[in-house]
Amino acid sequence: MDMKDFLTQMGRTASSLRQQKKLTQMNVASKAGLDLSLVSRLERGTVNPSIGTLLKLAKGLDCNLKDLIPDTAQYSLEDITKDEN
């Protein structure tokens, strides 16, 4: 798995959590202090967010940061960092 897959999986998790809580992207954006378009891009996995952004997203979803992060046991460091070179 590469970084793109990692971000896509994280976005799907955020979207799923939001839908389970019956929240709209606008609700999450407002509560998190994030732009609506950023919440949308995060859910689609098209942006590599900072830790600060992830903390805000977790606040908006009323969850822990760890709930958003995919299980990294299935990833090697080389897979995740190869897109950064």
Backbone as JSON Lines, residues from 0, in Angstrom:
{"i":0,"aa":"M","n":[0.83,-1.18,0.0],"ca":[0.0,0.0,0.0],"c":[0.88,1.25,0.0]}
{"i":1,"aa":"D","n":[0.49,2.21,-0.8],"ca":[1.24,3.45,-0.84],"c":[0.48,4.56,-0.1]}
{"i":2,"aa":"M","n":[1.04,5.76,-0.12],"ca":[0.45,6.88,0.61],"c":[-0.95,7.19,0.09]}
{"i":3,"aa":"K","n":[-1.15,7.1,-1.22],"ca":[-2.47,7.39,-1.78],"c":[-3.52,6.44,-1.2]}
{"i":4,"aa":"D","n":[-3.19,5.16,-1.11],"ca":[-4.1,4.17,-0.53],"c":[-4.36,4.48,0.94]}
{"i":5,"aa":"F","n":[-3.32,4.86,1.64],"ca":[-3.43,5.21,3.06],"c":[-4.4,6.37,3.25]}
{"i":6,"aa":"L","n":[-4.23,7.42,2.45],"ca":[-5.1,8.6,2.56],"c":[-6.53,8.29,2.15]}
{"i":7,"aa":"T","n":[-6.69,7.45,1.13],"ca":[-8.03,7.05,0.7],"c":[-8.74,6.28,1.8]}
{"i":8,"aa":"Q","n":[-8.02,5.37,2.44],"ca":[-8.61,4.58,3.52],"c":[-8.97,5.48,4.71]}
{"i":9,"aa":"M","n":[-8.11,6.43,5.02],"ca":[-8.38,7.35,6.12],"c":[-9.62,8.18,5.8]}
{"i":10,"aa":"G","n":[-9.74,8.63,4.56],"ca":[-10.9,9.4,4.15],"c":[-12.2,8.61,4.23]}
{"i":11,"aa":"R","n":[-12.14,7.36,3.81],"ca":[-13.33,6.51,3.9],"c":[-13.75,6.31,5.35]}
{"i":12,"aa":"T","n":[-12.77,6.18,6.22],"ca":[-13.07,6.04,7.64],"c":[-13.76,7.28,8.17]}
{"i":13,"aa":"A","n":[-13.24,8.45,7.81],"ca":[-13.84,9.71,8.27],"c":[-15.27,9.83,7.74]}
{"i":14,"aa":"S","n":[-15.47,9.5,6.49],"ca":[-16.81,9.57,5.89],"c":[-17.78,8.62,6.59]}
{"i":15,"aa":"S","n":[-17.3,7.42,6.86],"ca":[-18.14,6.42,7.52],"c":[-18.52,6.88,8.93]}
{"i":16,"aa":"L","n":[-17.55,7.4,9.67],"ca":[-17.83,7.89,11.02],"c":[-18.85,9.03,10.97]}
{"i":17,"aa":"R","n":[-18.68,9.93,10.01],"ca":[-19.6,11.05,9.88],"c":[-21.02,10.57,9.58]}
{"i":18,"aa":"Q","n":[-21.15,9.63,8.68],"ca":[-22.46,9.12,8.31],"c":[-23.11,8.34,9.46]}
{"i":19,"aa":"Q","n":[-22.3,7.59,10.22],"ca":[-22.83,6.87,11.38],"c":[-23.4,7.83,12.41]}
{"i":20,"aa":"K","n":[-22.79,9.0,12.51],"ca":[-23.26,10.0,13.49],"c":[-24.32,10.92,12.9]}
{"i":21,"aa":"K","n":[-24.72,10.61,11.65],"ca":[-25.76,11.38,10.96],"c":[-25.41,12.87,10.87]}
{"i":22,"aa":"L","n":[-24.15,13.14,10.55],"ca":[-23.67,14.5,10.38],"c":[-23.45,14.79,8.89]}
{"i":23,"aa":"T","n":[-23.61,16.03,8.52],"ca":[-23.25,16.44,7.17],"c":[-21.8,16.91,7.18]}
{"i":24,"aa":"Q","n":[-21.23,17.04,5.99],"ca":[-19.88,17.59,5.91],"c":[-19.87,19.01,6.46]}
{"i":25,"aa":"M","n":[-20.94,19.74,6.23],"ca":[-21.04,21.12,6.74],"c":[-21.04,21.12,8.27]}
{"i":26,"aa":"N","n":[-21.77,20.18,8.9],"ca":[-21.76,20.07,10.36],"c":[-20.34,19.86,10.88]}
{"i":27,"aa":"V","n":[-19.63,18.92,10.25],"ca":[-18.27,18.58,10.67],"c":[-17.34,19.78,10.47]}
{"i":28,"aa":"A","n":[-17.45,20.41,9.31],"ca":[-16.59,21.56,9.01],"c":[-16.8,22.67,10.03]}
{"i":29,"aa":"S","n":[-18.05,22.96,10.35],"ca":[-18.36,24.01,11.3],"c":[-17.82,23.7,12.69]}
{"i":30,"aa":"K","n":[-18.06,22.48,13.15],"ca":[-17.61,22.07,14.48],"c":[-16.09,22.01,14.58]}
{"i":31,"aa":"A","n":[-15.46,21.64,13.46],"ca":[-14.0,21.47,13.44],"c":[-13.26,22.76,13.13]}
{"i":32,"aa":"G","n":[-13.97,23.75,12.63],"ca":[-13.29,24.98,12.23],"c":[-12.51,24.8,10.94]}
{"i":33,"aa":"L","n":[-13.01,23.93,10.06],"ca":[-12.36,23.66,8.78],"c":[-13.27,24.12,7.65]}
{"i":34,"aa":"D","n":[-12.68,24.37,6.5],"ca":[-13.44,24.73,5.32],"c":[-14.19,23.5,4.8]}
{"i":35,"aa":"L","n":[-15.4,23.68,4.34],"ca":[-16.2,22.58,3.81],"c":[-15.47,21.83,2.7]}
{"i":36,"aa":"S","n":[-14.82,22.57,1.81],"ca":[-14.12,21.9,0.71],"c":[-12.97,21.04,1.22]}
{"i":37,"aa":"L","n":[-12.33,21.44,2.31],"ca":[-11.26,20.63,2.88],"c":[-11.82,19.34,3.46]}
{"i":38,"aa":"V","n":[-12.94,19.41,4.15],"ca":[-13.56,18.19,4.69],"c":[-13.89,17.24,3.54]}
{"i":39,"aa":"S","n":[-14.41,17.76,2.46],"ca":[-14.73,16.94,1.3],"c":[-13.48,16.28,0.72]}
{"i":40,"aa":"R","n":[-12.41,17.06,0.57],"ca":[-11.15,16.5,0.03],"c":[-10.54,15.48,0.99]}
{"i":41,"aa":"L","n":[-10.66,15.71,2.29],"ca":[-10.17,14.74,3.26],"c":[-10.91,13.42,3.12]}
{"i":42,"aa":"E","n":[-12.22,13.49,2.98],"ca":[-13.02,12.26,2.84],"c":[-12.71,11.52,1.54]}
{"i":43,"aa":"R","n":[-12.32,12.25,0.51],"ca":[-11.98,11.6,-0.76],"c":[-10.53,11.13,-0.8]}
{"i":44,"aa":"G","n":[-9.76,11.53,0.21],"ca":[-8.36,11.11,0.27],"c":[-7.47,11.83,-0.73]}
{"i":45,"aa":"T","n":[-7.86,13.04,-1.12],"ca":[-7.09,13.77,-2.13],"c":[-6.15,14.81,-1.53]}
{"i":46,"aa":"V","n":[-6.07,14.86,-0.22],"ca":[-5.18,15.8,0.45],"c":[-4.44,15.07,1.57]}
{"i":47,"aa":"N","n":[-3.17,15.44,1.77],"ca":[-2.35,14.87,2.83],"c":[-2.36,15.86,3.99]}
{"i":48,"aa":"P","n":[-3.24,15.64,4.98],"ca":[-3.43,16.63,6.04],"c":[-2.31,16.66,7.07]}
{"i":49,"aa":"S","n":[-2.19,17.81,7.7],"ca":[-1.27,17.94,8.83],"c":[-1.91,17.29,10.06]}
{"i":50,"aa":"I","n":[-1.11,17.08,11.07],"ca":[-1.63,16.54,12.32],"c":[-2.67,17.5,12.9]}
{"i":51,"aa":"G","n":[-2.42,18.79,12.8],"ca":[-3.37,19.78,13.3],"c":[-4.72,19.67,12.62]}
{"i":52,"aa":"T","n":[-4.71,19.49,11.31],"ca":[-5.96,19.32,10.56],"c":[-6.68,18.05,10.99]}
{"i":53,"aa":"L","n":[-5.91,16.98,11.19],"ca":[-6.53,15.72,11.63],"c":[-7.13,15.86,13.03]}
{"i":54,"aa":"L","n":[-6.46,16.6,13.89],"ca":[-7.01,16.83,15.24],"c":[-8.31,17.6,15.16]}
{"i":55,"aa":"K","n":[-8.37,18.59,14.29],"ca":[-9.61,19.36,14.1],"c":[-10.71,18.47,13.53]}
{"i":56,"aa":"L","n":[-10.35,17.64,12.56],"ca":[-11.34,16.73,11.98],"c":[-11.88,15.78,13.03]}
{"i":57,"aa":"A","n":[-11.0,15.24,13.86],"ca":[-11.44,14.34,14.94],"c":[-12.39,15.08,15.89]}
{"i":58,"aa":"K","n":[-12.09,16.33,16.17],"ca":[-12.98,17.12,17.03],"c":[-14.34,17.28,16.35]}
{"i":59,"aa":"G","n":[-14.33,17.57,15.07],"ca":[-15.58,17.73,14.33],"c":[-16.41,16.47,14.26]}
{"i":60,"aa":"L","n":[-15.72,15.33,14.29],"ca":[-16.4,14.03,14.24],"c":[-16.66,13.48,15.64]}
{"i":61,"aa":"D","n":[-16.2,14.19,16.67],"ca":[-16.34,13.75,18.05],"c":[-15.78,12.34,18.23]}
{"i":62,"aa":"C","n":[-14.52,12.21,17.78],"ca":[-13.84,10.91,17.92],"c":[-12.39,11.18,18.29]}
{"i":63,"aa":"N","n":[-11.65,10.13,18.53],"ca":[-10.23,10.23,18.82],"c":[-9.44,10.2,17.52]}
{"i":64,"aa":"L","n":[-8.3,10.85,17.51],"ca":[-7.45,10.86,16.33],"c":[-7.15,9.43,15.86]}
{"i":65,"aa":"K","n":[-6.9,8.55,16.79],"ca":[-6.56,7.16,16.43],"c":[-7.68,6.47,15.67]}
{"i":66,"aa":"D","n":[-8.91,6.94,15.85],"ca":[-10.03,6.34,15.14],"c":[-9.99,6.63,13.64]}
{"i":67,"aa":"L","n":[-9.28,7.67,13.25],"ca":[-9.19,8.05,11.85],"c":[-8.05,7.37,11.1]}
{"i":68,"aa":"I","n":[-7.03,6.95,11.85],"ca":[-5.81,6.44,11.24],"c":[-5.95,4.95,10.91]}
{"i":69,"aa":"P","n":[-5.7,4.58,9.64],"ca":[-5.76,3.16,9.27],"c":[-4.72,2.35,10.05]}
{"i":70,"aa":"D","n":[-4.99,1.07,10.17],"ca":[-4.06,0.15,10.83],"c":[-2.77,0.13,10.02]}
{"i":71,"aa":"T","n":[-1.71,0.65,10.61],"ca":[-0.45,0.75,9.88],"c":[0.34,-0.56,9.86]}
{"i":72,"aa":"A","n":[-0.13,-1.58,10.53],"ca":[0.59,-2.86,10.54],"c":[0.68,-3.44,9.14]}
{"i":73,"aa":"Q","n":[-0.27,-3.09,8.28],"ca":[-0.26,-3.65,6.93],"c":[0.62,-2.86,5.96]}
{"i":74,"aa":"Y","n":[1.23,-1.77,6.43],"ca":[2.06,-0.93,5.59],"c":[3.51,-1.04,5.98]}
{"i":75,"aa":"S","n":[4.39,-0.97,4.99],"ca":[5.81,-0.86,5.29],"c":[6.19,0.6,5.18]}
{"i":76,"aa":"L","n":[7.22,1.01,5.87],"ca":[7.68,2.39,5.81],"c":[8.04,2.77,4.38]}
{"i":77,"aa":"E","n":[8.6,1.85,3.64],"ca":[8.99,2.13,2.25],"c":[7.75,2.43,1.39]}
{"i":78,"aa":"D","n":[6.68,1.7,1.63],"ca":[5.45,1.94,0.86],"c":[4.89,3.32,1.13]}
{"i":79,"aa":"I","n":[4.84,3.72,2.37],"ca":[4.23,4.99,2.74],"c":[5.08,6.17,2.3]}
{"i":80,"aa":"T","n":[6.41,6.05,2.38],"ca":[7.27,7.19,2.08],"c":[7.73,7.25,0.63]}
{"i":81,"aa":"K","n":[7.44,6.24,-0.18],"ca":[7.98,6.25,-1.55],"c":[7.43,7.39,-2.39]}
{"i":82,"aa":"D","n":[6.25,7.89,-2.09],"ca":[5.68,9.01,-2.85],"c":[6.28,10.35,-2.44]}
{"i":83,"aa":"E","n":[7.03,10.38,-1.36],"ca":[7.6,11.63,-0.86],"c":[8.94,11.95,-1.53]}
{"i":84,"aa":"N","n":[9.52,11.01,-2.21],"ca":[10.85,11.22,-2.83],"c":[10.73,11.85,-4.19]}
